[in-house]
Amino acid sequence: MEKILNRTLHIAKSSKKDEFYTQLPDIENELQHYKEHFKNKVVFCNSDDPRNSNFFKYFAYNFENLGLKKIITIGYKNQEKNLFFQGESEKAVFLEYHSSIHDKKITNAEEMGIKNCTGNGDFRSKESIELLKKSDIVVTNPPFSLFREYVDQLVKYEKKFLIIGNINAITYKEIFKLIKENKVWLGINMGRGISGFIVPEDYKLFGTETRIDKNGNRIVATNNCLWLTNLDTLRRHEDIVLTKKYYGNERAYPKFDNYDAINVNKTQDIPMDYDGVIGVPITFLHKYNPEQFELIKFRKGNDEKDLSINGQCTYFRILIKNKRRSIF
Ligand SMILES: C[S@@+](CC[C@H](N)C(=O)[O-])C[C@H]1O[C@@H](n2cnc3c(N)ncnc32)[C@H](O)[C@@H]1O
């Protein structure tokens, strides 16, 4: 009995992490940088109940402004009108929102023509995949616990996407591989740039990172999320301005024991005059311009053990090389 109870608690705990809902201002803050990508496109939000998703709300509000062709949105299980209804019914709902709904200015979700799914709306289900195939760009905050699988599916179906994930996702080898191959990159906002998520009623709020907004929503500022995308942004074509020098300051840049590279603790300290490999923190990727730097390797030295300095492992490091090294 105790075992069953523990297991149930464990499932409840890990699934609760999936119930972080995105706020409209955070969606607006990010989406403003991608307007040109959406003209005449079908957008798919595939972990979003049309009756309560702020992603759907954003795209419906901006339907004309973005020049969208269609929005498809599908929830997971039946979340009814309550964000945190845990689904007594397994059946989800979906909606295909197009210009004739928009032109009639229908705002009531039911009147828009929501349909019942035959299944629970799992993004891996046949039904959801058929909707994915009809779409051009996927935009959502997917379930955190299934992030690898979720991205894998987007890549498999060659979809454009803009999604929220945990910063740790960069350290998953499958995700880092995509970043290294320049198939995926970080969006504009991350960490404090995402103001917080709406959490369920029973989620304990403590500390300064939590608040209740004017609509009574319980908000947690996690400071550990980012946007991941394969839509081009201006940011990734801007060089990081380098002001530091290696030669003359060698002691500030110790070498790793198990890789011929120097360590840098902050992106702004990358030296402009160093020709070899440099280990930088993962937050470097937020400013990464593939025309300026090359990504060499992640986390491990030549011996495939974690990078270390004098026997001590540093934080995760990404090994990079400056393509435009300059000596003044
Ligand atoms: C992090 S929440 C974000 C919800 C919504 N996309 C948003 O941004 O407000 C992830 C959502 O994915 C749903 N979910 C969990 N497992 C899923 C699955 N296998 N397929 C589709 N959605 C799933 C959860 O119920 C939850 O609503």
The ligand as an SDF file (V2000), in Angstrom:
LIG
                    3D

 27 29  0  0  0  0  0  0  0  0999 V2000
    4.2580   23.3670  -19.1060 C   0  0  0  0  0  0  0  0  0  0  0  0
    2.5210   23.1060  -19.3670 S   0  0  0  0  0  0  0  0  0  0  0  0
    2.1760   24.3790  -20.4780 C   0  0  0  0  0  0  0  0  0  0  0  0
    0.7730   24.4530  -20.9040 C   0  0  0  0  0  0  0  0  0  0  0  0
    0.5130   25.4450  -22.0480 C   0  0  0  0  0  0  0  0  0  0  0  0
    1.1940   24.9910  -23.2300 N   0  0  0  0  0  0  0  0  0  0  0  0
    1.0150   26.8050  -21.6460 C   0  0  0  0  0  0  0  0  0  0  0  0
    2.0960   27.1880  -22.0730 O   0  0  0  0  0  0  0  0  0  0  0  0
    0.3410   27.4830  -20.8770 O   0  0  0  0  0  0  0  0  0  0  0  0
    2.5730   21.6330  -20.3250 C   0  0  0  0  0  0  0  0  0  0  0  0
    1.2170   21.1100  -20.7310 C   0  0  0  0  0  0  0  0  0  0  0  0
    1.3940   19.8790  -21.4270 O   0  0  0  0  0  0  0  0  0  0  0  0
    0.3890   18.9760  -21.0520 C   0  0  0  0  0  0  0  0  0  0  0  0
    0.8740   17.6180  -21.3050 N   0  0  0  0  0  0  0  0  0  0  0  0
    1.3790   16.7250  -20.4330 C   0  0  0  0  0  0  0  0  0  0  0  0
    1.6880   15.5870  -21.0750 N   0  0  0  0  0  0  0  0  0  0  0  0
    1.3580   15.7760  -22.3830 C   0  0  0  0  0  0  0  0  0  0  0  0
    1.4350   14.9660  -23.5370 C   0  0  0  0  0  0  0  0  0  0  0  0
    1.9100   13.7330  -23.4700 N   0  0  0  0  0  0  0  0  0  0  0  0
    0.9980   15.4660  -24.7140 N   0  0  0  0  0  0  0  0  0  0  0  0
    0.5180   16.7360  -24.7920 C   0  0  0  0  0  0  0  0  0  0  0  0
    0.4440   17.5580  -23.7280 N   0  0  0  0  0  0  0  0  0  0  0  0
    0.8560   17.0860  -22.5350 C   0  0  0  0  0  0  0  0  0  0  0  0
    0.1540   19.2940  -19.5830 C   0  0  0  0  0  0  0  0  0  0  0  0
   -1.1140   18.8440  -19.1780 O   0  0  0  0  0  0  0  0  0  0  0  0
    0.2710   20.8200  -19.5870 C   0  0  0  0  0  0  0  0  0  0  0  0
   -0.9720   21.3980  -19.8620 O   0  0  0  0  0  0  0  0  0  0  0  0
  1  2  1  0
  2  3  1  0
  2 10  1  0
  3  4  1  0
  4  5  1  0
  5  6  1  0
  5  7  1  0
  7  8  2  0
  7  9  1  0
 10 11  1  0
 11 12  1  0
 11 26  1  0
 12 13  1  0
 13 14  1  0
 13 24  1  0
 14 15  1  0
 14 23  1  0
 15 16  2  0
 16 17  1  0
 17 18  1  0
 17 23  2  0
 18 19  1  0
 18 20  2  0
 20 21  1  0
 21 22  2  0
 22 23  1  0
 24 25  1  0
 24 26  1  0
 26 27  1  0
M  CHG  2   2   1   9  -1
M  END
$$$$
